[in-house]
């Protein structure tokens, strides 16, 4: 079955930096990125730092995080605010998060779009 997505995404294994509303800085491993959001993995301790115990994602009031990562071939850094869409446990010490980008400036959006297009051509 062909999966239809709203945005083109690319798979990656690069690191990203997250900052919580409390100012805690965390490092996670990106799985994939699109113009609309990203998917990343982290360990149990990092997951607990991102979401409180028994947190259920709420689209009307998501937990917001600042995300940054390097766009390697472009000498540029992507910065955006993202909201947690969903998360789940993959293994004993591995969690996967899906986030939507909620705010980023037009220049960042254009750079990310060029970066994704370039990565998908490789």
N, C-alpha and C positions, 0 to 999 in steps of 0.2 A: 504494500500500500504506500502510495506517495504522500509524504507529509508536506502540507502547505504551510508556509510561514509568512508572516507579515513582512519580515525583513531578512535580507541575505545575511548569513552569519559565517564566521570562519572559526575553525578549531585552532586552539593554541594551548600551549603549556607554559605561558609566561606568568610571572608574578605581578600582583597588583597590590597597591597599598589602600587600606580602608581606614577611615577615621570615624569613630562613633560620635554621637552627640555629646558624650562625656569627655571627648578629646582623646580617647584611647586609640592608638595607632596599631593596626594589625596588618600582617602580610598573608595573602591568600594566593592560591594558584588558579588562574583563569582556565576554564575548559573551552569556552567559546564566547565570541563577542559579536553583536550586531549593532546597528544604529539605534535600536530600541532598548537594548539591555545586554546583560551578560550572565554567564553561569560560571560559578567558581566552587572550588572545594577547599576545605580546611579541616583541621583536627578538632577534637571535642572541646578542648579548652578555648580555642578561638571562637567556635560556634557559641559557646556559653557567654563569651564576651560580647558577641553580636546581638544575641536574642536572650531575653530572660527565660527562665524555666517555664515550660508549658505555653509559650507564646504561640498564638494562632495568627497567621498573617491576616491583616484587615486592609483591604484595598482602599477604604476610605480614610485610614489613618496608619499608613505603613511606617515601619521603622526606617528612618533615613540615614544613609551613610554617605560620606564623601569618598569617591573612588578615584584613584590615579594609577595610570600605567604608561609605560613608554611605548611609543609606536616606533619600533626598532629602526626600520629602514628610512624613516622620515625625519629623524632628529627632532621629534616632537613628543610632547607628553599630553596625554588625554586626561582631562579633569572633569568630573561630573558629580552631581548628587544623584543617588539611586535609592529606590525603595524596595524592600524585600517583597517579592511576589510569592515565593514558596521556598521551603527548605525541607530536607529530609536526611535521615541517617543512611549512609551507604554501607558502612562497616563499623566495627567496634569503635574506631577512632577516626572516622571519615564522614564528613557531612557535605552535602551539595546544596548550594543556594542558587536561586533564580532571582535576578533583580531587574527592575525596569529603570532606565535612565529617566529622571524626572526633570532635571534642569542642567543644561550646559549651553554655553554660548554658541552662536552660529559658526564662528571660526573653528571651535572644537568639533562641532558636528560635521563640517565640511572635511576637516582633516581625518576624522574617523571614517567617514564614507570613502575617501580616497585610500586610506589604509586597508580597509576591508576589501575593496575592489582589487587592490594590488595583491593582497594575500591570497585571494581566491583565484588569481591568475597564475600563481606559482605552482 
